[in-house]
């Protein structure tokens, strides 16, 4: 399934760790969008989420459902980890 990067800006301190954990759990139970990885700075109000989904609109719809402010969604073509790059293209 394609992977997407979603970026979120929210008022610093508005989301608690418990709220983020609730969203993460929901991303594991959703039939369309699945959470893959996330990074958070709640003190600065920044969240970066990597999700598996059929398309950008599915990610945007999921974020709306979760009441998660959304700055943008980008489809990922490559993924790197510790110097190894792999393609997300079929």
Buried (B, 14 or more C-beta within 10 A) or exposed (E): EBBBBBBBEBEEEEBEEEBBEEBEEBBEEBEBBBBBEBEBEBEEBBBBBBBBBEEBEBBBBBBEEBEBBBEEBEEBEEBEEEEEEEEBEE
